[in-house]
Amino acid sequence: MKKKQAFFVSALALLLLSIVVVRCNMAANAVGPLSHVLLTWRSEDTGRTMTVLYQTQDDPGVSRVLYDTTSRHGDPRQYRFQQTGTGDRFTELNRTIHTAELTGLQPATTYYFVIADAHRVRSKEMKFRTLPADGSAVRIVAGGDMGITDEALALSRQAAKANPDLAIVGGDIAYANGKLGNTELWDEWLQNWTDTMMTADGRLIPLIAAIGNHEVDPVKSAPPAEKAPFYFRYLHQDDANGTYFARSIGANIGLVVLDSSHLHRADGPQKAWLQQQLERYQDRPYRFAVYHRPLYPGGRYPGYEPGEAEDLISAWLPAFDRFHLTLGLENHYHTHKRTKLLAHNAVSNDGRGTVYLGDGSWGQKPREVVPELWYLERAFSRNHVWIVDVSADSITFQAIDADGNLFDHGAISRGDSPSVPEKMNAPAIMQR
């Protein structure tokens, strides 16, 4: 009897071991999961295009996005449209970066989509909304200097609650410094973005991102795409200049995304390009710029010098003034700041000029502000994001912290100088 029991136990152990071995072998050969779904634009036209980016561990050979204006609940046979994308094998990291650019879309329209390869659907159904192409109102959330801190995650949740149409991040995104050994920082940042940057009705929030110093390997001597491999391959926004490009946001905003001398100097070709783009946008009510290093910082940090931004002021300010830049979205200094109306490197005296909002504290520890700086209207050592509402007639901007508290806000009426409402203890963020 004991021999039979021993035999039974041994046989059972062998069976369990064989199951484990089979499962391990299956796991080793299994297709890697799909992850890090991100929406952006590779085209200037944000009303009729959308770019879908995602990653897989394997290389399925064919990248497809199936989409429609009606929910098809993930059934691949029901989607009326599909777009074949490209797969960029990132061999060093054993993953593939997929890019599918959807074109011919209808402005201000919700689209439902799934991600597939040649044989099967690989994602749940998701959705996005294209931007308007007319003068309809648009809501933007903006900030920079994020990382993977608890504060960054909390601020992203607050930003998503505002139900924006798009997000603008002005550099220093995952703090990986362009080094492949810091891959896990980007993985966590991308997962945080995927998980949190979704509106109340489930729409993914598209991203436009400028480059910052922490996207770049500071010591590596190599072409730009190798010095900032994650920025170029994970975000994949532009093939022409790479780190400076333009986006049309409805009929009201012409946006220029600039490289504040991280991979391309502020002067030279970028300076000439900036002048041409702002001139093209003269017929728009508003012109915005986003970049990392500020022309008018709200504070200081170790190594700060008062003339640190002279190269940017020399290269860009003449074009900002000539073509009446409306808003400069600045970052890098980890403070909150809002400037007075500025023109020609002075406080404007004729009601025309630029307001600069910043300074990139979407998660990084705030630094000391210098409130006595001549150009500042308000400055705080406080984590925040900006919520910017734009219509044909006016712009309002509101700063909220990680708890959703509104602590600074102002407005610009078209053709007028900025104004601040008398009551700074305004109610909660305007609902949409």
C-alpha positions in Angstrom: 0.0 0.0 0.0 2.8 2.4 0.9 4.6 1.6 -2.4 1.4 2.4 -4.3 1.0 5.7 -2.4 4.7 6.6 -3.1 4.3 5.7 -6.8 1.1 7.9 -7.0 2.8 10.8 -5.3 5.9 10.5 -7.6 3.7 10.3 -10.7 1.7 13.3 -9.6 4.9 15.3 -8.9 6.2 14.4 -12.4 2.9 15.5 -14.0 2.9 18.8 -12.2 6.5 19.4 -13.1 5.8 18.6 -16.8 2.9 21.1 -16.7 5.2 23.8 -15.2 7.9 23.1 -17.8 5.3 23.3 -20.7 3.9 26.6 -19.3 7.4 28.0 -18.9 8.3 27.1 -22.4 5.0 28.6 -23.7 5.7 31.8 -21.7 9.2 32.0 -23.1 7.9 31.8 -26.7 4.8 33.9 -26.0 4.1 37.1 -27.9 5.1 40.1 -25.7 2.3 42.3 -24.5 1.2 45.5 -26.2 1.8 48.6 -24.1 2.4 52.3 -23.9 -0.4 53.6 -26.3 0.2 57.2 -27.0 -1.5 59.7 -29.3 0.2 62.6 -31.1 0.5 64.2 -34.5 3.1 64.0 -37.2 1.2 66.4 -39.3 0.6 70.1 -38.8 -3.1 69.4 -39.3 -4.5 68.3 -35.9 -8.1 68.3 -37.1 -7.8 65.7 -39.9 -5.0 63.4 -38.7 -4.0 61.5 -35.6 -0.9 59.4 -35.0 -1.1 56.2 -32.8 2.1 55.1 -31.2 2.5 51.8 -29.2 5.1 49.2 -28.3 5.4 45.5 -28.4 8.1 43.1 -27.3 7.8 41.1 -30.4 7.9 42.2 -34.1 4.6 41.1 -35.6 5.6 42.3 -39.0 2.4 44.2 -39.7 1.1 47.1 -37.6 -2.6 48.0 -38.1 -5.0 50.4 -36.5 -8.7 49.6 -37.2 -11.0 52.5 -36.6 -14.5 54.0 -37.0 -16.7 56.8 -35.9 -19.0 54.3 -34.2 -18.0 51.9 -31.4 -17.6 48.4 -32.8 -16.8 46.9 -29.4 -13.5 45.4 -30.5 -14.9 43.3 -33.4 -12.3 43.6 -36.2 -14.8 42.7 -38.9 -17.0 45.8 -38.1 -14.5 48.7 -38.4 -14.9 50.5 -41.6 -11.3 51.9 -41.8 -7.8 50.7 -41.2 -4.3 52.1 -41.4 -1.2 50.0 -41.8 1.7 51.4 -39.8 5.4 50.9 -39.4 7.4 49.0 -36.9 10.7 50.3 -35.7 12.7 47.5 -34.1 14.6 48.9 -31.1 17.0 46.0 -30.9 19.0 47.2 -27.9 15.8 47.1 -25.8 14.1 44.1 -27.4 11.0 45.9 -28.4 9.2 47.4 -31.5 7.9 50.9 -31.7 4.8 51.0 -33.9 3.6 54.2 -35.6 0.3 54.5 -37.5 -0.7 57.9 -38.9 -4.5 58.1 -39.5 -5.4 60.7 -42.2 -8.5 61.9 -43.9 -10.3 62.2 -40.5 -13.2 64.5 -39.8 -12.5 67.4 -37.4 -14.1 67.5 -33.9 -15.1 63.9 -34.3 -14.8 61.0 -31.9 -13.1 57.9 -33.3 -13.0 54.4 -31.8 -10.0 52.2 -32.6 -8.2 48.9 -31.8 -4.7 47.9 -32.5 -4.0 44.7 -34.5 -1.4 42.8 -36.4 -1.9 40.7 -39.5 -3.9 38.1 -37.7 -5.7 39.4 -34.7 -6.7 42.3 -32.5 -4.2 43.0 -29.8 -5.9 45.7 -27.7 -9.2 46.7 -26.2 -11.2 49.3 -28.0 -10.1 52.9 -27.2 -11.2 56.3 -28.5 -10.0 59.8 -29.3 -11.4 63.0 -30.6 -9.9 65.1 -33.4 -9.4 68.8 -32.8 -11.7 71.3 -34.5 -10.7 72.9 -37.8 -12.9 76.0 -37.3 -12.9 78.6 -34.6 -14.5 76.4 -32.0 -13.1 76.6 -28.4 -10.2 74.4 -27.4 -8.9 73.4 -24.0 -5.2 72.7 -23.5 -3.3 71.4 -20.4 0.3 72.5 -20.3 3.4 72.1 -18.2 6.7 70.4 -18.1 9.5 68.8 -16.0 7.5 65.7 -15.0 9.4 62.5 -14.2 7.7 59.6 -12.4 7.1 61.3 -9.0 3.9 60.9 -7.0 3.3 64.6 -7.6 3.5 64.1 -11.4 0.9 61.4 -11.2 -1.4 63.4 -9.1 -1.1 66.4 -11.4 -1.8 64.2 -14.4 -5.0 63.0 -12.8 -6.0 66.6 -12.1 -5.2 67.6 -15.7 -7.3 64.7 -17.1 -10.2 65.8 -14.9 -10.3 69.1 -16.8 -11.3 67.1 -19.9 -8.8 68.8 -22.2 -8.6 68.4 -26.0 -4.8 68.0 -25.9 -1.8 68.2 -23.6 1.5 70.1 -24.2 4.6 69.1 -22.3 7.6 71.4 -22.5 10.4 68.9 -22.0 12.1 67.0 -19.2 9.6 64.2 -19.5 10.9 61.0 -18.0 14.4 62.2 -16.8 16.2 59.4 -18.6 19.0 61.7 -19.9 19.0 59.9 -23.3 20.6 56.8 -21.8 19.4 53.3 -22.7 20.2 52.1 -19.2 17.4 54.3 -18.0 14.7 52.6 -20.1 12.6 51.8 -17.0 12.1 55.5 -16.4 10.4 55.9 -19.8 8.5 52.7 -19.3 7.0 53.9 -16.1 6.3 57.4 -17.4 4.6 56.0 -20.5 2.5 53.7 -18.4 1.5 56.5 -16.1 0.5 58.6 -19.1 -1.5 55.7 -20.6 -3.3 55.1 -17.3 -4.1 58.6 -16.3 -4.4 60.9 -19.3 -7.9 60.0 -20.2 -11.0 62.2 -20.0 -14.0 61.5 -17.9 -15.8 59.9 -21.0 -12.8 57.7 -21.8 -11.0 59.6 -24.5 -7.2 59.4 -24.7 -5.6 62.8 -24.5 -3.2 63.5 -27.4 0.3 64.9 -26.6 2.6 67.5 -28.1 6.0 67.4 -26.5 9.0 69.7 -26.8 12.5 68.5 -26.0 14.3 69.4 -22.8 17.8 68.9 -21.4 16.9 65.6 -19.6 15.9 64.0 -22.9 19.5 64.3 -24.2 22.7 62.4 -23.3 24.9 65.4 -22.2 28.2 63.6 -23.0 27.5 61.4 -26.0 28.9 62.6 -29.3 26.5 61.4 -31.9 23.7 62.5 -34.3 20.6 64.0 -32.6 18.5 60.8 -32.9 21.2 58.9 -31.0 21.7 61.5 -28.3 18.0 61.6 -27.6 16.8 58.1 -28.6 13.6 57.9 -26.5 12.4 61.4 -27.6 12.8 60.5 -31.3 11.6 56.9 -31.2 8.9 56.9 -28.6 7.3 60.2 -29.5 8.1 60.4 -33.3 6.6 63.8 -34.0 8.6 65.1 -36.9 10.9 63.8 -39.6 12.1 67.1 -41.0 13.8 69.1 -38.2 13.1 66.6 -35.4 12.9 68.9 -32.4 11.2 72.0 -33.8 8.0 71.9 -35.7 4.6 73.6 -36.1 1.0 72.5 -35.3 -2.3 74.2 -36.3 -4.8 74.0 -33.4 -8.2 74.8 -34.8 -8.6 78.1 -36.7 -7.5 80.1 -33.7 -4.0 78.9 -32.7 -0.7 78.6 -34.6 1.7 76.7 -32.3 5.5 76.5 -32.7 7.4 73.8 -30.8 11.0 74.9 -30.3 14.4 73.4 -29.3 16.0 75.7 -26.7 19.5 74.8 -27.9 19.5 71.1 -26.7 20.1 69.5 -30.0 19.6 72.4 -32.4 20.9 75.9 -31.7 18.3 78.6 -31.1 19.8 80.7 -33.9 20.8 79.7 -37.4 18.3 77.5 -39.3 15.8 77.3 -36.4 15.7 81.1 -36.1 14.9 81.5 -39.8 12.3 78.7 -39.6 10.6 80.4 -36.5 10.3 83.7 -38.4 8.7 81.9 -41.4 6.2 79.9 -39.2 5.1 82.9 -37.2 4.6 84.9 -40.4 2.5 82.0 -41.8 0.3 82.2 -38.6 -0.3 86.0 -38.8 -3.9 85.4 -39.9 -4.6 83.4 -36.7 -6.0 85.3 -33.7 -3.3 83.7 -31.5 0.3 82.4 -31.8 1.7 80.1 -29.1 5.2 78.8 -28.6 6.4 76.0 -26.3 10.0 75.3 -25.4 12.1 74.2 -22.4 14.5 76.8 -21.3 12.7 80.1 -20.4 13.4 83.6 -21.7 12.0 84.9 -18.4 12.5 82.4 -15.6 10.5 82.8 -12.4 13.3 81.6 -10.1 16.8 80.4 -9.8 18.7 77.2 -9.3 22.4 76.2 -8.6 24.4 77.6 -11.5 21.8 80.1 -12.5 23.2 83.3 -14.1 21.1 86.3 -14.9 22.1 86.2 -18.5 21.5 82.5 -19.0 18.7 83.2 -21.5 20.5 85.8 -23.6 20.9 83.4 -26.5 17.1 82.7 -26.7 16.3 86.4 -26.3 18.7 87.3 -29.1 17.5 84.5 -31.4 13.7 84.4 -30.8 12.5 87.6 -29.2 12.6 89.7 -32.4 10.2 87.2 -34.1 8.0 87.0 -31.0 7.7 90.8 -31.0 7.3 91.3 -34.7 4.6 88.7 -35.2 2.9 89.3 -31.8 3.4 86.0 -30.0 0.4 85.6 -27.6 1.6 83.0 -25.1 5.1 81.6 -24.4 4.9 78.2 -22.5 8.2 78.0 -20.6 9.7 75.3 -18.4 13.0 74.1 -16.8 13.1 76.2 -13.6 10.5 74.2 -11.6 8.5 77.2 -10.4 5.1 78.7 -11.1 5.2 82.0 -12.9 3.1 84.3 -14.9 4.7 87.4 -16.5 3.3 90.8 -17.2 2.6 91.7 -20.8 6.1 92.0 -22.3 7.4 93.3 -25.6 10.9 94.3 -26.8 12.3 92.9 -23.5 10.3 95.3 -21.4 6.9 95.7 -19.9 4.5 96.6 -22.8 3.1 100.1 -22.7 0.7 99.8 -25.7 -1.4 96.7 -24.8 0.4 94.5 -27.3 2.9 91.8 -26.3 3.4 88.3 -24.9 2.5 86.6 -21.6 4.9 83.9 -20.5 3.6 81.1 -18.4 5.8 78.5 -16.7 8.0 77.3 -15.4 7.7 73.5 -15.6 6.8 72.0 -12.3 4.5 69.1 -13.4 6.0 66.8 -10.8 9.6 67.9 -10.0 10.3 69.5 -6.6 9.6 73.3 -6.8 12.6 75.6 -6.5 12.9 79.1 -5.0 11.1 81.9 -6.8 12.5 85.4 -7.1 9.4 87.6 -6.9 11.3 90.9 -7.4 12.2 90.1 -11.0 10.9 93.0 -13.1 8.9 91.0 -15.5 6.9 88.8 -13.1 3.2 89.3 -12.4 2.9 86.3 -10.0 5.3 83.6 -8.9 5.1 80.7 -6.5 7.2 77.7 -5.4 4.4 75.3 -6.2 3.8 72.2 -8.4 1.1 72.9 -11.0 -0.3 72.5 -14.5 -1.8 75.2 -16.6 -5.3 74.9 -18.1 -5.7 77.2 -21.1 -9.1 77.8 -22.7 -9.0 79.4 -26.1 -11.9 80.8 -28.1 -12.0 83.2 -31.0 -12.6 86.1 -28.6 -10.4 85.3 -25.6 -7.9 83.2 -23.7 -8.2 82.2 -20.1 -5.4 80.5 -18.2 -5.7 78.8 -14.8 -3.0 77.2 -12.6 -4.0 74.2 -10.5 -2.0 72.2 -8.0 -1.9 68.4 -7.3 -5.0 68.7 -5.1 -6.9 70.5 -7.8 -6.8 73.8 -6.1 -6.9 76.8 -8.4 -4.3 79.4 -7.2 -3.7 81.7 -10.2 -5.6 82.7 -13.3 -5.9 85.4 -15.9 -7.4 86.3 -19.2 -6.6 87.9 -22.5 -9.3 89.4 -24.7 -8.5 89.5 -28.4 -6.6 92.6 -29.1 -6.4 93.6 -25.4 -3.8 93.4 -22.8 -4.0 90.5 -20.2 -6.3 91.0 -17.3 -6.7 89.2 -13.9 -10.2 88.9 -12.4 -10.6 90.9 -9.2 -11.4 87.8 -7.1 -8.4 85.5 -7.0 -10.3 83.0 -4.9 -12.2 81.9 -8.0 -14.4 78.8 -7.9 -13.3 75.4 -9.2 -12.0 74.9 -12.8 -14.6 75.7 -15.4 -16.4 72.5 -16.3 -16.8 71.3 -19.9 
